[in-house]
Amino acid sequence: MAQSYYLPIHMSDPDQDVEFSHISIREPGTSLAEGKMRISRARCTFELPGKASAAIRKTAAAYENGFGAFVEAYGSHPVLRPILKDAASHCGTIRVLFTKDNDRVARLSPAPRKGASPQLVLDATWADSAPETPAAHFAGMILLGTLSMLNPKTNQRAAMHRVFDLYGLLDAAQKAQLQKFLRSSSVDCGHVFANAFANLYDAELAQAQDDLDIEELANISTELLFQTGYALDTLRFSAKGTPLKKGVVELAGKLCPNCALGKPLSGESPEAFAERAFDHIERTLKWRDKWATWMRMQDRIDFPYPQDFVFDLLNEEYEDLDEWRANINAVISRYFDYQTEGENIKRISEWAYESDIRLVSGRLSRAFGNQANLLSTAKYVQGKEMLAPLARRIEKATREDATLHTAATRLLHLVQEQKKTPYSRLVGALNAFDEALVKYQAEAAKKILDEADTASRHLLSRGAIALSRERMAAETGLT
């Protein structure tokens, strides 16, 4: 298949005879009709052939209404402005192909050549019987998120963050309607989108898992959080005292005028104030990115059991932990689909083989987690010959100290050996040399400072003190 862009959401396969909708379509659908779409920052309109079916017209209307609903309600909102700019970046028409039983709700193929039009492939089987309002909100988010990727700088992860931000603009009633629609429609196989949305904006979950208050920055776009975070990171290392404090107040105030983030606490130093603001933005971004990553990772698999049932059990309160585990295990055992899991294994194995990635699987446990951590670093160093000149210089410079020279010789041996060198062994040698160097410098500095202290008590001490400074500089030159 030619290069294309899409959000990590699959359509459910309607032909699968299963107890719950969890098997996705993974092949392109059947073509139904072609049309055109014109889009600007204010409007989205479709041009359909006269023979277009009612399902196609309903699908086009859902996208038009969804785009219009977001523009009308949030057109000037900082979340929507950059999305509209990218979505409307293609001047002219976009070719649209309506399909039946497509793998994706929407898939965007870039223009094949300069001057040509991109193509948007839309599944036309879901909107006909969908409730109008949640269908429009869903279609609007999908369209805006997908068309965002017309901008080469907006990848799938960034587009996902934009969709999350759009969901955050909806009020509680609209979110509830959309959740109900996603969990009853074929557009969200395994309810991956619905669960990601729900978990991302679950304040209690964020507090319990990451000790994070997500509500203060809830309606701030992820892009703006990144920009402010980068600026804060630069500021806290380039300014001190009052200038640092003023800079943090200005940046945080511009980001969120009414937030406590931009107000220093009583007795809080400028450095602590900057660190607190930076840390809150950093952890908020990590929380959001966790769910974008989770969604992208679900894209290659179909859940072999109903996630919703398990989530319901996880949200219940149990006094007996063993009973809680047993109930969860009973649900998974009852519904577990081994054929689906087999297809997952095959799909991931093929992807790993094509990507030249080695996968190791094991039972989920603390012991295997430790082993997996060790295995993840069990790789060989590539191009180590480039390190040889530097390693020889280090070995030569440390010959006067036995401890340092031993560590440097070990490092040189690993770099020059003909066989492959494991990454973990080289890191271990570097750490050992670093520890030896720190110890050597501490001992040398203490000796020099003791000599300088003794010399300072003498009348003719100026030359000795100057010499001690030169010696100190020479010793630190080893780093």
C-alpha positions in Angstrom: 0.0 0.0 0.0 1.3 3.5 -0.8 2.2 5.9 1.9 -0.8 7.1 3.9 -1.7 8.8 7.1 -4.3 7.8 9.6 -5.2 7.9 13.3 -4.7 4.6 15.2 -8.3 3.5 15.1 -9.7 0.4 13.4 -13.2 -0.4 12.2 -14.8 -3.6 13.7 -15.2 -6.5 11.3 -19.0 -7.0 10.9 -18.6 -10.5 9.5 -17.1 -12.0 12.7 -19.4 -14.1 14.7 -18.1 -13.2 18.2 -19.7 -12.4 21.6 -18.2 -8.9 21.6 -16.9 -6.6 18.9 -13.2 -6.9 19.1 -11.9 -8.1 15.8 -10.8 -5.3 13.5 -10.8 -5.0 9.7 -7.2 -4.9 8.5 -7.6 -4.6 4.7 -8.8 -1.7 2.5 -12.5 -1.7 1.8 -14.5 -1.9 -1.4 -14.9 1.3 -3.4 -18.4 2.8 -3.6 -18.1 6.2 -5.1 -15.7 9.1 -5.6 -16.3 12.8 -4.7 -14.5 15.9 -3.8 -14.1 18.0 -0.6 -13.3 21.6 -0.3 -12.0 22.9 3.0 -11.1 26.2 4.5 -10.6 27.5 8.0 -14.3 28.3 8.1 -16.1 25.6 6.1 -16.0 22.0 4.8 -18.1 21.0 1.9 -18.4 17.8 -0.2 -19.2 17.5 -3.8 -20.9 14.1 -4.4 -22.0 12.3 -7.6 -25.7 12.3 -8.3 -25.8 8.5 -7.8 -24.4 8.7 -4.3 -26.3 6.5 -1.9 -28.0 7.7 1.3 -25.2 6.2 3.4 -22.6 8.2 1.5 -24.6 11.4 1.8 -25.1 10.8 5.5 -21.4 10.2 6.0 -20.5 13.4 4.1 -23.0 15.3 6.2 -21.5 14.0 9.4 -18.1 15.4 8.4 -19.5 18.7 7.3 -21.6 19.1 10.5 -18.7 18.0 12.7 -16.3 20.4 11.1 -18.8 23.2 11.3 -19.7 22.4 15.0 -16.1 22.8 16.1 -15.5 25.9 14.0 -18.7 27.6 15.3 -18.0 26.7 19.0 -14.2 26.9 19.2 -13.0 28.7 16.0 -10.9 31.2 18.0 -9.8 28.8 20.7 -6.0 28.3 20.9 -6.6 24.5 20.6 -8.4 24.7 17.3 -6.5 27.5 15.5 -3.3 25.6 14.5 -5.4 22.5 13.6 -7.5 24.5 11.2 -4.4 26.1 9.7 -2.9 22.7 8.9 -6.2 21.1 7.8 -6.9 23.9 5.3 -3.2 24.1 4.1 -4.1 22.4 0.8 -5.5 25.0 -1.4 -8.1 23.5 -3.8 -10.0 20.3 -3.7 -9.2 17.0 -1.9 -10.2 13.8 -3.7 -12.5 11.6 -1.6 -13.1 7.9 -2.1 -16.0 6.4 -0.2 -15.6 2.8 0.7 -17.4 -0.1 2.4 -15.9 -2.1 5.2 -12.6 -0.2 5.2 -9.9 -0.8 7.8 -9.8 2.8 8.9 -12.6 5.3 9.4 -10.4 7.8 7.5 -7.1 7.4 5.6 -5.2 10.3 3.9 -2.9 9.7 1.0 -0.6 12.6 0.2 -0.6 14.2 -3.3 1.4 11.8 -5.6 3.1 14.8 -7.3 3.4 18.5 -7.1 0.2 20.2 -8.2 -1.9 17.1 -7.7 -4.5 16.6 -4.9 -4.3 14.4 -1.9 -6.9 11.7 -1.5 -9.1 11.1 1.6 -10.5 7.5 1.9 -13.6 7.5 4.1 -15.6 4.5 5.3 -19.3 5.1 4.5 -21.0 2.3 6.5 -21.2 3.8 10.0 -23.0 7.1 9.8 -26.3 6.1 8.4 -27.8 4.9 11.7 -25.7 7.0 14.0 -27.1 9.6 16.4 -26.5 13.0 14.7 -24.7 15.0 17.5 -22.1 12.5 18.7 -21.6 11.3 15.1 -20.8 14.9 14.1 -18.4 15.4 17.0 -16.6 12.1 16.2 -16.4 12.9 12.5 -15.1 16.4 13.2 -12.3 15.1 15.4 -11.4 12.4 12.9 -11.3 14.8 10.0 -9.4 17.5 11.7 -6.9 15.1 13.2 -6.3 13.3 9.9 -6.0 16.4 7.8 -3.5 17.8 10.4 -1.0 15.4 8.9 -1.0 17.4 5.7 1.6 19.4 7.6 4.8 17.3 7.3 5.8 18.4 10.8 2.6 16.9 12.3 3.1 13.1 12.7 0.6 10.6 14.0 1.5 11.2 17.6 1.1 15.0 17.3 -2.2 14.4 15.5 -3.4 12.2 18.3 -2.6 14.9 20.8 -4.7 17.3 18.7 -7.7 14.9 18.8 -7.3 14.5 22.6 -7.3 18.3 22.9 -10.5 18.6 20.7 -12.2 16.0 22.9 -11.3 18.1 25.9 -13.2 21.1 24.5 -16.5 19.2 24.7 -18.7 19.6 27.7 -19.7 16.8 30.0 -22.9 15.9 28.3 -21.3 15.9 24.8 -18.5 13.7 26.1 -21.1 11.3 27.6 -22.9 11.1 24.3 -19.7 10.5 22.4 -18.6 7.8 24.8 -22.0 6.0 24.3 -21.7 6.3 20.5 -18.1 4.9 20.4 -19.0 2.0 22.6 -22.0 1.0 20.5 -20.7 1.7 17.0 -18.3 -0.2 14.6 -16.0 2.8 14.3 -13.9 2.0 17.4 -12.8 -1.6 17.5 -12.2 -2.7 21.0 -13.3 0.7 22.3 -9.7 1.8 22.2 -10.6 5.5 21.4 -13.3 5.5 24.0 -11.1 4.1 26.7 -8.2 6.4 25.9 -10.5 9.5 26.0 -12.0 8.4 29.3 -8.7 7.6 31.0 -6.9 10.7 29.7 -9.4 13.0 31.3 -10.0 11.0 34.5 -8.7 13.3 37.2 -9.0 10.6 39.9 -7.0 8.2 37.9 -4.2 10.7 37.2 -4.1 11.5 40.9 -3.9 7.9 41.9 -1.4 6.8 39.3 0.9 9.8 38.9 -0.1 12.1 41.9 -1.0 14.7 39.2 -3.6 17.4 39.1 -4.6 17.4 35.4 -7.6 19.8 35.8 -5.5 23.1 36.1 -4.1 22.7 32.5 -7.0 20.7 31.1 -8.0 23.1 28.3 -4.4 24.1 27.4 -3.4 22.6 24.1 -0.5 20.1 24.1 1.4 22.1 21.6 1.3 25.2 23.8 2.3 23.2 26.8 5.4 22.0 24.8 6.3 25.5 23.7 6.0 26.9 27.3 7.9 23.9 28.7 10.8 24.4 26.4 10.9 28.1 27.2 10.8 27.4 30.9 13.6 24.9 30.6 15.8 27.4 28.8 14.9 30.2 31.3 15.7 28.2 34.5 19.3 27.6 33.3 19.9 31.1 31.9 18.5 33.4 34.6 18.6 33.6 38.4 16.9 35.6 41.1 14.4 38.3 40.3 14.8 37.9 36.4 14.0 34.2 36.8 11.0 34.9 38.9 9.6 37.5 36.5 10.2 35.2 33.5 8.3 32.3 35.1 5.4 34.6 36.0 5.3 35.9 32.5 5.4 32.5 30.8 3.0 30.8 33.1 0.7 33.8 33.1 0.6 33.8 29.3 -0.1 30.0 29.3 -2.9 30.1 32.0 -3.7 33.6 33.4 -5.8 32.3 36.3 -3.7 29.3 37.3 -1.8 28.9 40.5 1.1 27.7 38.3 2.2 31.3 37.6 2.0 32.5 41.3 5.0 31.9 43.6 4.3 30.5 47.0 5.2 32.3 50.1 8.9 32.0 50.9 9.5 30.1 47.6 12.8 30.8 45.9 12.8 31.8 42.2 14.7 28.5 41.5 12.1 26.4 43.3 9.3 28.4 41.7 10.7 27.7 38.2 11.2 24.0 39.0 7.7 23.6 40.3 6.1 25.2 37.2 8.4 23.2 34.9 7.7 19.9 36.7 3.9 20.4 36.5 4.0 21.0 32.8 6.4 18.1 32.2 4.3 15.6 34.2 1.1 16.8 32.5 2.7 16.2 29.1 3.9 12.8 30.1 0.4 11.9 31.3 -1.1 12.9 27.9 1.7 11.2 25.9 1.2 8.0 27.8 -2.3 7.6 26.3 -1.1 8.6 22.9 1.5 5.9 23.1 -1.0 3.4 24.5 -3.3 4.0 21.6 -0.6 3.7 19.0 0.5 0.4 20.6 -3.0 -1.0 20.4 -3.1 -0.4 16.7 -1.3 -3.7 15.9 -3.4 -5.9 18.1 -7.1 -6.9 18.7 -8.0 -7.4 22.3 -8.8 -11.1 22.9 -11.2 -10.3 25.7 -13.6 -7.4 26.4 -11.6 -4.6 28.0 -14.7 -2.8 29.2 -15.7 -5.7 31.5 -12.2 -5.8 33.0 -12.2 -2.0 33.5 -15.5 -2.2 35.3 -14.1 -4.7 37.7 -10.9 -2.7 38.2 -13.1 0.3 39.2 -14.9 -1.7 41.8 -13.8 -1.6 45.5 -12.9 -4.9 47.0 -11.8 -5.6 50.6 -10.4 -9.0 49.5 -7.6 -8.5 47.0 -7.6 -12.3 46.1 -11.3 -12.2 45.3 -10.7 -9.1 43.1 -8.0 -10.9 41.2 -10.1 -14.1 40.9 -13.1 -12.2 39.4 -10.9 -10.4 36.8 -9.2 -13.7 35.9 -12.7 -15.4 35.6 -13.9 -12.7 33.1 -10.7 -12.9 31.0 -10.8 -16.8 31.0 -14.4 -16.8 30.0 -14.0 -14.6 27.0 -10.4 -15.1 26.0 -10.2 -15.7 22.2 -7.1 -17.8 21.5 -7.5 -17.4 17.7 -7.4 -13.6 18.0 -4.4 -13.8 20.3 -2.7 -16.1 17.7 -3.3 -13.5 15.0 -1.8 -10.8 17.3 1.3 -12.9 17.8 1.7 -13.5 14.1 1.1 -9.9 13.2 3.6 -8.6 15.8 6.2 -11.2 14.8 6.0 -10.3 11.1 6.3 -6.6 12.0 9.4 -7.3 14.3 11.0 -9.4 11.6 10.5 -6.8 8.9 11.8 -4.1 11.2 14.8 -6.2 12.4 13.6 -6.1 16.0 14.3 -9.0 18.4 11.3 -9.7 20.7 11.4 -11.8 23.9 8.2 -12.8 25.6 7.5 -14.1 29.0 4.9 -14.3 31.8 4.1 -10.9 33.3 5.9 -10.8 36.7 8.5 -8.8 38.6 11.2 -11.3 37.8 10.6 -11.2 34.1 10.4 -7.4 34.3 14.0 -7.4 35.6 15.1 -9.8 33.0 13.4 -7.7 30.3 15.3 -4.7 31.5 18.6 -6.5 31.2 17.7 -7.9 27.8 16.8 -4.4 26.6 20.3 -3.3 27.1 21.8 -6.5 25.7 22.9 -5.1 22.4 26.2 -4.7 20.7 28.1 -1.5 20.1 28.3 -0.5 16.5 31.2 1.5 15.0 33.4 1.2 18.2 36.5 1.7 16.1 35.8 5.4 16.2 36.3 5.3 20.0 39.8 3.8 19.8 41.8 7.1 19.4 40.1 8.6 22.4 40.5 5.5 24.5 44.3 5.4 23.7 44.6 9.1 24.7 42.9 8.3 28.0 45.1 5.3 28.6 48.2 7.4 27.9 47.1 10.3 30.2 46.5 8.0 33.2 49.7 6.0 33.3 50.9 7.8 36.4 48.0 6.5 38.6 47.6 2.8 38.9 43.9 2.8 39.7 43.0 5.2 36.9 45.3 3.3 34.5 43.6 0.0 35.3 40.2 1.4 34.5 41.4 3.1 31.3 43.2 -0.1 30.1 40.0 -2.0 30.5 38.2 0.6 28.4 40.8 0.5 25.7 40.7 -3.3 25.6 36.9 -3.4 25.1 37.2 -0.8 22.3 40.1 -2.6 20.5 38.9 -6.2 20.9 38.1 -7.9 17.6 34.9 -9.6 18.8 31.6 -7.8 19.3 31.4 -5.7 22.5 28.1 -5.8 24.4 26.7 -2.3 25.1 26.3 -3.2 28.8 30.0 -4.1 29.2 31.2 -0.9 27.6 28.8 1.2 29.8 30.1 -0.7 32.9 33.7 0.1 31.9 32.9 3.8 31.4 31.1 3.9 34.8 34.1 2.3 36.5 36.5 4.8 34.9 34.2 7.6 35.9 34.2 6.5 39.5 38.0 6.1 39.6 38.4 9.5 38.0 36.1 11.2 40.6 38.0 9.5 43.4 41.4 10.5 42.0 40.3 14.1 41.5 38.9 14.3 45.1 42.2 13.0 46.5 44.3 15.3 44.4 42.2 18.3 45.2 42.4 17.6 48.9 46.2 17.4 48.7 46.5 20.6 46.8 44.1 22.5 49.0 46.0 21.3 52.1 49.3 22.5 50.7 47.7 25.8 49.7 46.3 26.2 53.2 49.7 25.6 54.8 51.4 28.0 52.3 48.8 30.7 53.1 50.1 30.9 56.6 53.5 32.0 55.4 54.6 35.5 54.6 55.9 34.5 51.2 52.9 32.6 50.1 51.6 34.4 47.0 53.6 32.3 44.6 52.6 29.0 46.3 48.9 29.9 46.1 49.1 30.8 42.4 50.9 27.5 41.8 48.2 25.5 43.6 45.6 27.1 41.3 47.5 26.0 38.2 47.9 22.5 39.6 44.1 22.4 40.3 43.4 23.4 36.8 45.7 20.8 35.4 44.1 18.0 37.5 40.6 18.9 36.4 41.8 18.9 32.8 41.5 15.1 32.9 37.7 15.5 32.5 
